[in-house]
Amino acid sequence: MKRTWTIIGVADVSRSFKWYQTLFGQRRTRPAHDHWGQILDTDGTVLLSLHGWGAHDHPSLMSPGVATPGNGLLLFFRVDDFAPSLRRARSLVERLDEEPHLNPSTETKEFSLRDPDGYYVTISALPASRPARSRSGPRTVARDARVQPRGTRSGAAPRARAAGRRRG
């Protein structure tokens, strides 16, 4: 399995950490460091990494003055609690950048807002078990649209099966 770790440069890791935890309805925790933190899903999957501007010698994380934060980047999150996410989002910003609407490409509801550093964040409803329409062809079942047995996360095998596969 392969996963991405999206890392964004932020002015204040603690502030952004709290903002994203509020948006996702997560229990409050503190970032690992004053210059670095990871927003994790309940299963430990990294949802987003926050890196303080200029904290290390990473060329693309030296300064927000080199380019507008978020230029060319869309943070897109699929959630299984769309209505509560919308309420939490409205508590974080004065106005949404895009009000809730149906995205014709994904056939799911979504809305967009800006985080404290100006990144464009889109929250999209995770479809229950309805197939998603592919832009390039007929209806296909998206991997995250399959109904999973209770206690498992979409796209993740139960631990026992996953551990067995690694050994054999």
N, C-alpha and C positions, 0 to 999 in steps of 0.2 A: 504494500500500500504506500502511496505517496501523498504527502500533504504539503500545503504551502504555509509558510509563516509570514504573513504580511506584517511588515514593520513600518511604522510611520514616525516621522520626527514631530515632536510636540514641545511646546514651550514649558509646560508644567506637567510632569508625569503623574503626580498625585491627583491634580485636578482632572486630567483626562481619564485617569483610571476610575475615579469616582463617577464621572459622567457616563462612561461606557457601562459600568456596572449598573447604574441607575437605568439606562436605556434598556439593558437586557434583563432587568429584574433580578439581578444577582445579589447574593449575600455580600455585604461589605467586607472586603479584605484590603490589605495594603500592598502596594507594589513591592517587588523584591528589593529594589534600590531606589534612591531618589532620581536616578537617571534612566531606569529601565523597569518595565513591568509587563506582564502578559495577562491578558483577559482570557480566562479558560472556560470552556463549557463544563458541565457537570461531570463528564467522563474524562476530563483532563485534556481534551483537544484544545489546542491554541486557536482562539478566534482572532486575536489581534495582539500584536506586540507594540508597545509604546516606548520610544527611545528619545531621551532628551537631546535637543539640538546641541551639537558640538561636544557631547560628552566623551566621544572617542574620535579616532581619526578616520571614520567612515566618510569617504568623499561625498556621498549623497546625503549625509546627515550632518553636515558641518554648520549650515546656516539656512534659515528660512528666507533670507534676503536674496539668495541666488535665484530662486524661482518661487512663484506663488505656491504655498502648500496645497497639495491636492491637484495641481495642474496635471491633467492626464490620468487621474486616478479616481475611480469610483469604488467606495467601500460598499459592498452589496452583501447583506446578511439575510438569510432565510430564517424565519422564526415560526414556531408552532403556537405562539400566543399573540397573534396580530393585534387584536383589540387592546389588550393590556399594554402592548408595546407602543401603540399609538398614544394611549393616555400618558405613559411615562415620557414619551418624546415631547408631547405638548407641555409637560411640566419643565422641560429642560430648555426650551427655546421660546422666543416671543412669537415666531411664526414658522411654519413649515415651508421649505422651498417648493415642495410639491405636496398638495393635499392628497389624501387617499384616493386611489383610482384603480381601475382594472388595467393591467398591462396586457395588451393584446398578444405579445410574444410569449409570455409565460402563462397567461390566463390566470394570474393570481393578483390579489390586491397588493398595492405597495404605496409607500409614501417616502419622501426624502426630506432631509434636514442637514444642517451644517453642525459639525462638532466645534468645540472651543477653538480649534486651530484653523478652522475654515474648510476642513475636509468635507466632501459631499458624501453623505451616508444615506443609502437606500435600504429600507426595511421592506421585505417581501414576505407575504404569507406563504408558509409551506403548505402545499396542497395535501389534503387528507389522503385520498387514494385515487384521485382523479388523474388520468393521463395528462401530461403536458404536451402541447403542440410544438413540434419542431419547426423552426423557420424554413428548413430546407426540404420538408417532405410531410408524409402522413403522420398521423398521431402515433406517438411512441410513449412508452411508460418511462418517465424519468426515474433515475435510480433512487432519488430521495422521495419519490411519490409512492413507492411500494409500501404496503401495509406491513409493519414489522410486528413480531410477537411482542407482547407486553414485557417490559424490562430490557428490551434491546433498543439501541439507537439506530436510526437510519444509516445504512452503509457500514455498520459495525457489527461484526459477528459476536455472539456471546463469548465471554472470556475462555470458557472451556474448549470450545471448538477452535478458537483462534490459537490458543496455546498448543493444541494437538497438531494443528497444521504446521506450526513452527518447528516442532520436534521431528516430524516425519517427513 
